[in-house]
Amino acid sequence: MTVLTIEEMAEMLAPRQAIAGLDLGTKTIGLSMSDLGRRFATPRTVIRRVKFTIDAQALLDFAQSEKVAAFIIGLPMNMDGSAGPRVQATRAFVRNMEQKTALPFVYWDERLSTVAAERTLLEMDVSRAKRADRIDSAAASFILQGALDRLSLLARSDGEEFSA
């Protein structure tokens, strides 16, 4: 497994390959999936964290069943751009996943993704209890959607270079 930049991932992905978004928390891992055209992120289930080996196997089972080509994982930077303990934990998780899969990971700045997800769920009038269950997957969708939008922009700029 390799950690790639979004630009490197754009070059290696074949057409019609789906990618997954991950919001790694201390108690859960929120999941989302792209469509095959990589335009839309859709929230999926939440993995309740137990211990790394169990969490990793659940994530790999999800990847296999959904035919995931790559992972976009939220990197929880501090608002000032510095890296705190959650960033270190996320990087450690990815390093440990390197031993278990060849699927690439891309780090994506997730600042305010949970805030945006919460706001969206509030606007949808989702009850507090249901928001608690859905917030991590909604945050994973915001993370993935940001990466999908970047991939779309990269594809358009590549097309402009070739059409000129």
N, C-alpha and C positions, 0 to 999 in steps of 0.2 A: 504494500500500500504506500501511496505517496501523498504528501501534502502538496497541493498545487495552488497557484494563483487562479483567479477566475479566468484570466486570459489564457493560461495554459490549459485549463479545463475546456474552454471553448474550442480550442484547437483539437483536443483529443476525443471529444464526444462525437459519436456517429449520429446521423439524423434519427429521430424517433426513439431516442433513449431517454427514459425518465430519470429525474434526480430527486433525492429526498432532502428535506430540511430537518435539522435537529436543533431543539432548544434544550440544552443539557442543564438540568437543575440538580440540586442535591437529593431530592426525593423522587423526581420523575424525569423522563426524557420525552419531551413533546416531539411529535412526528408530523410531517406533512409531505405530500408528494406533488410533483409536477405532472401535467398531462404529457403525452408523447410529443406534442409540439413545443413543449417547454414555454408555455405562455402563462399558465395559471397554477398557483399553489393552492392545494386543498388540504385542510387539516385532516389528520388521521388519528389513530389511537394514541394513548399515552402509555409508555412503559414505566411501571412502578419500579424504582431502583431497589435492588436487594444487595447485591455485591457485584463487583466488576464482571466476573465470569458469567454470571446469570444474565446481567444486563447486556453484555456483549453478544451472548447467544440469542437473546430476544431481538436485538437489533439486526443481527445477521439473518435470522429467520424472516424478519420483516423485509429485509433487502432482497432475499431470495424470492419470497412470494410476490413481491411487487416489481421484480426485475430492475432493481436500482442500479444505475450505472456509476453514480457518484453521490457523495454526501456534501451538503452545505451545512456547516456547523456554526452556530452563533458564537461569537467571541465577545464575552461580556466586559468590554472596556469600560473604565471609569469615564465619567462625563468630561474630565479634563484630558482624556486620551491616554492616561497611564494604565498600566496593567496591574490589576490587583490579584488577590488569591483565587478568585473564580476563573480568571484567565489562565493562571497556572494549572488549576484543576482541569480545565478544558483541554489544554495542551497535553497534559499527562494522560487524559482519557484517550486522545487521538494517538499518542505514542504507544499506548497499550493495545489499541486496535490494530496498529501496524503488524503485530504478531499474529493477528487473526484473519485479516482480509487483504486482498489486493485492490479493493475498491478505493479510489482516491477521495480525499477530504479537502475541502476548501474552507478556510476560515472566513467568516463574514461578520463585520462589525454589527453587533446587535443592539447598540445603544437605543433605548426607548422602544424596542420592539414589544416588550411586555406592556408598557404604557399604552402603546397604540392598539394592541390586542384587547386590553381591558376596555379602552374607550369604545372600540367597535362592538364588543359584546354588550356594553351598557347601552349603546345606541340601538342594538337589536332587542333590548329589553329582556336579556337573559337573566334569570334569577341568580342571586348570589351563590347558591349551592351549585348550580350548573356552571357558572362562571369559573368556580374553583376547579372543576373537572376539565374544563375546556381551555383554560388560559394558556397552558403550555403548548398545546397543539396549535392554538391560534398564533402564539408568538413564533412558533416554528414556521408557520405559513408566512408571517411577515418577513422573517429572515429569508426564506426561500424566494418569496416574491421579489425582494430586493435584488437577489442574485439573478433571477430570471430576467428582470428588467435590464440588468447590466449585460447579460448574455445577448439579449435582443439588440441592445445598442451596439455591442461589438459586432454582431452579425450584419447590421445595417452599415456600419462604417467599413467593414471588409467588402461588402457589396459595392459601396461607392468607389473604393480604391480600384476594383476590378472593372467597373463600368466606365471609368474615365478614360 
